[in-house]
Amino acid sequence: MIISYETAFANSASDSVSTIVRDFESAYQEH
């Protein structure tokens, strides 16, 4: 249970980070 929760949390965190990085790169390239 705990391992599954940590894995799900890690996957969510990675998706969030990837999205933030893409948004940051897009904003940076616009300038």
C-alpha positions in Angstrom: 0.0 0.0 0.0 2.7 2.5 1.0 4.9 1.6 -1.9 2.0 2.0 -4.3 1.1 5.4 -2.8 4.7 6.6 -3.1 5.0 5.4 -6.7 1.8 7.2 -7.6 3.0 10.3 -5.9 6.3 10.1 -7.6 4.6 9.7 -11.0 2.3 12.7 -10.3 5.3 14.8 -9.3 7.3 13.9 -12.4 4.3 14.8 -14.6 3.9 18.1 -12.8 7.6 18.9 -13.1 7.7 17.9 -16.8 4.7 20.3 -17.4 6.3 23.1 -15.5 9.6 22.6 -17.4 7.8 22.7 -20.7 5.9 25.9 -19.8 9.1 27.5 -18.6 11.0 26.6 -21.8 8.1 28.0 -23.9 8.0 31.2 -21.9 11.8 31.5 -22.1 11.9 30.9 -25.9 9.3 33.6 -26.4 11.6 36.3 -24.9 
